[in-house]
Amino acid sequence: MQERPPGGEAPGPVGLQGLDDHLHVLLRHRPISIAPSRFARPTRVHEPAWLSDQRSLRACPAKPAARQTERQLTRAAARLHVAQPALSQAIAKLESQLGVQLLVRHPRGVTLTPEGEVFFEKARTAVAAESDALQTGESLARGAEGSLVFGTVGLPPWLAHPELVEVFTEARPKIEIRLKEVAYPTTPIASWLADVDVMISTVLSLDPEVWVQPLGAEPRVVLVAKSHRLGQRKELTIAEVLDETFPRTHPTVDPVWAGNWTLDEYRGGPPAKQLDRPASSVQASLAPIAAGLAISTAPAFQAGPIANALSGVVAIPLRDAGPMILSLVGRNDRCSRPVQALRDVARNLVKERAPDLARLSVDRT
């Protein structure tokens, strides 16, 4: 990496992606391929010599907090958890291997050269493809091993839909179910599902990379503190709760999913009164409800577990509200044999118990 000659006009510093993001992508770029063996994990091939001693750099993912302008290599090195000299050497090796200058230093910091900009875009695409391939390979490997990862948002699947889990485990007793707790859904939904094979969820934003198998329709209840003015009611109506204060979800949370819990379809938008602090987890949402500061709706199956966990919260039936649709969802590219077996069980249950829901399924695999 060369020093910029003094006196010349300095280009602008690295943009919003951040210097460490640029370096992380530039130093990770390499082609990959999928091994031909059945359910094999992705295999790296044709690894350049300049990268063979830089594995530690590849193992350092760029942090979201670092996606801002970075003007010093020392700061970028710190965020990548490597020493600044090692980072400079890695950049020099990369430029030597490619035969072009990628970065230029100047008084205002460090910028990509035109060649660096082109290479960065190509490398970023390759790194994203690698990550996706690795996730797919891991999912297929789990399928070959006879296991699946079931994502949960607060409650395990046997509480969300006991019959599905019971029928599935009886039919496929050798398939291991592993649980992984995840945060509230974010968009795109496929990215939210990146670390799990399946989820049971209420309605989500549509995503062309995600399949949806409806499971059933759950009556709505209102979660409210006993100390709240509505806490002693036997049942409630939409009109009585529509203008109440609801928890505020984080801006990154899927708005379709969030709106299903705050009755947005009945008022044409989010609640006028929401708490100031946004929540992105079940615990963060339930705390103000238990304190009597807000209310929320929920599917009826959650009433018991929540009441047991929070003695000051009650679940009151919402008499005139439509039900909340529960669905089994997953990524199209993670449909291993155990996942397909679970989908088959879910599909058969719906045909037997709720044939009207069958038309709502979304199968893009």
SVG drawing of the C-alpha trace seen along z (x, -y; Angstrom):
<svg xmlns="http://www.w3.org/2000/svg" viewBox="-67 -21 72 64">
<polyline fill="none" stroke="black" stroke-width="0.4" points="0.0,0.0 1.6,-3.3 1.7,-6.7 -0.2,-9.4 2.3,-12.1 1.9,-15.4 0.2,-18.3 -2.3,-16.3 -6.0,-16.4 -6.9,-13.8 -9.9,-11.6 -12.7,-11.2 -12.3,-8.7 -13.8,-5.2 -17.6,-5.5 -20.4,-4.2 -19.3,-0.5 -16.3,-1.4 -12.6,-0.7 -12.7,2.5 -15.6,3.9 -13.7,3.2 -10.6,4.9 -12.5,7.8 -14.1,8.5 -10.9,7.9 -8.9,10.2 -11.4,13.0 -12.1,13.3 -11.5,16.7 -13.5,19.1 -15.3,22.0 -17.1,25.1 -19.4,27.7 -17.9,31.2 -19.8,33.8 -20.3,36.3 -23.9,36.7 -24.8,34.0 -21.1,32.9 -20.1,29.7 -18.7,26.9 -15.0,27.3 -12.5,24.5 -10.5,24.9 -7.8,23.0 -6.9,21.0 -4.3,18.3 -0.9,18.6 -1.2,15.0 -4.2,16.2 -2.9,19.3 -1.3,17.5 -4.3,15.1 -6.9,17.5 -7.2,15.5 -8.4,12.5 -11.1,14.5 -12.4,15.6 -13.2,12.1 -16.6,11.0 -17.2,7.3 -19.2,5.8 -22.4,3.8 -21.2,1.1 -18.1,0.6 -20.1,-0.3 -19.1,-3.9 -16.3,-6.0 -12.9,-4.7 -9.9,-6.9 -7.1,-5.0 -5.7,-1.6 -5.1,-1.3 -8.8,-1.6 -9.6,0.9 -7.1,3.3 -8.5,3.1 -12.0,3.8 -10.7,6.8 -8.8,8.0 -5.4,8.0 -2.3,5.9 -1.9,2.9 1.4,4.2 -0.1,7.5 -3.0,5.8 -0.7,3.7 1.4,6.8 -1.8,8.6 -2.9,5.8 0.6,5.6 0.5,9.3 -2.9,9.1 -1.9,6.2 1.3,8.1 -0.7,11.2 -3.2,9.2 -0.7,6.9 -2.8,3.8 -2.9,1.1 -6.2,1.4 -5.7,-1.2 -4.0,-4.6 -3.0,-6.5 -3.4,-10.3 -3.6,-12.9 -7.3,-12.3 -7.0,-8.6 -7.3,-5.7 -9.4,-5.2 -9.9,-2.5 -8.4,-3.1 -10.7,-2.7 -9.3,0.8 -9.9,1.4 -13.5,0.3 -14.1,2.8 -12.3,5.6 -14.2,4.8 -17.6,5.2 -16.6,8.6 -15.1,9.8 -18.2,8.8 -20.4,10.8 -18.0,13.8 -18.0,13.6 -21.8,13.4 -22.0,16.5 -19.5,18.3 -21.4,17.6 -24.7,18.8 -23.0,21.9 -21.6,22.7 -24.9,22.3 -26.6,24.5 -23.9,27.2 -24.3,27.2 -28.0,27.6 -27.7,30.5 -25.1,32.1 -27.5,31.9 -30.1,33.5 -27.8,36.4 -27.1,36.8 -30.8,37.0 -31.4,33.7 -32.9,30.3 -32.6,26.9 -35.9,25.6 -35.8,21.8 -37.9,20.4 -39.0,16.9 -39.7,17.4 -41.6,20.7 -40.5,24.1 -42.4,25.8 -44.1,28.4 -45.9,25.5 -46.7,23.7 -48.1,26.8 -47.9,29.9 -49.7,32.2 -47.1,31.4 -44.2,32.3 -45.9,35.4 -46.9,36.8 -43.5,36.0 -41.4,37.5 -43.6,40.7 -43.2,41.0 -39.4,40.1 -38.1,41.0 -34.4,41.0 -34.5,37.4 -33.0,35.1 -34.6,31.7 -32.2,29.0 -33.6,25.7 -32.1,22.3 -33.6,19.1 -33.7,16.2 -34.7,12.6 -37.9,11.0 -38.1,11.5 -36.4,9.0 -36.5,8.6 -35.6,10.1 -37.1,13.2 -34.7,15.5 -31.8,13.8 -33.7,14.1 -33.9,17.8 -30.3,18.2 -29.2,20.1 -32.3,22.4 -34.0,25.0 -37.6,24.3 -39.7,22.0 -43.3,21.8 -44.4,18.2 -47.4,15.9 -47.8,14.0 -44.6,12.7 -43.7,10.5 -43.6,12.5 -40.1,13.6 -39.5,15.5 -36.8,17.5 -39.0,18.8 -41.7,21.5 -44.8,21.2 -47.0,24.1 -50.0,22.9 -50.6,25.0 -53.7,23.5 -55.6,20.5 -55.2,19.4 -57.7,17.2 -56.4,13.9 -56.0,12.9 -54.9,9.6 -51.9,9.7 -52.4,7.2 -51.2,6.6 -53.7,7.4 -53.1,3.9 -54.1,2.4 -57.6,0.9 -58.5,3.7 -56.9,6.4 -60.0,7.6 -62.2,8.1 -63.4,11.5 -63.3,10.6 -62.5,7.6 -63.4,6.2 -61.2,4.6 -62.8,1.2 -61.8,1.3 -58.1,2.0 -57.3,0.5 -56.3,-2.9 -54.3,-1.5 -50.5,-1.8 -48.6,1.1 -44.9,2.0 -42.8,0.4 -40.8,2.9 -37.4,2.1 -37.4,0.5 -35.6,3.5 -38.4,5.9 -40.6,7.2 -43.6,4.7 -46.1,7.3 -45.2,9.6 -45.2,6.8 -48.5,5.4 -50.2,8.7 -49.6,8.4 -50.7,4.8 -54.0,5.1 -52.7,2.9 -55.2,4.5 -58.1,3.0 -56.8,-0.6 -55.0,-0.7 -51.5,-1.2 -49.4,-1.1 -50.8,-2.2 -50.9,-5.9 -49.6,-5.3 -46.5,-3.2 -43.7,-3.0 -40.7,-5.1 -38.1,-2.4 -38.3,0.2 -38.1,3.9 -36.6,6.7 -37.1,9.6 -39.9,11.3 -38.4,10.3 -38.1,6.7 -41.8,6.7 -43.2,8.4 -41.5,6.3 -43.6,3.1 -46.7,5.2 -46.1,6.8 -45.5,3.3 -48.9,2.1 -47.4,-0.3 -48.7,1.4 -50.8,4.2 -50.4,6.6 -52.3,9.3 -51.0,12.8 -52.1,16.3 -54.0,18.1 -51.5,20.9 -49.1,18.4 -51.5,17.5 -50.6,20.3 -46.8,20.1 -46.8,16.3 -49.1,16.3 -46.9,18.9 -43.8,17.0 -45.3,13.6 -47.7,13.9 -48.9,10.3 -50.0,10.8 -53.3,12.2 -54.6,13.3 -58.1,12.0 -60.0,13.3 -60.4,10.8 -64.0,11.6 -64.4,10.0 -60.8,10.3 -59.9,12.7 -57.5,15.5 -53.7,15.4 -52.5,17.8 -49.6,20.0 -47.3,21.4 -44.3,23.5 -41.7,21.6 -38.2,22.2 -35.7,21.3 -36.1,22.9 -32.4,23.8 -32.4,25.6 -35.0,28.3 -33.1,31.3 -34.7,34.7 -35.8,34.1 -37.2,30.7 -39.2,32.3 -40.4,35.0 -41.7,32.3 -43.3,30.4 -45.1,33.6 -46.4,34.1 -47.6,30.5 -49.3,30.7 -51.2,33.9 -52.3,32.5 -53.7,29.4 -55.6,31.4 -57.2,33.4 -57.8,30.7 -58.1,27.4 -58.5,27.9 -59.3,24.3 -55.8,23.3 -54.2,25.5 -54.8,22.9 -52.6,20.4 -49.5,22.5 -46.6,21.0 -44.2,23.6 -41.4,22.3 -39.1,25.3"/>
</svg>
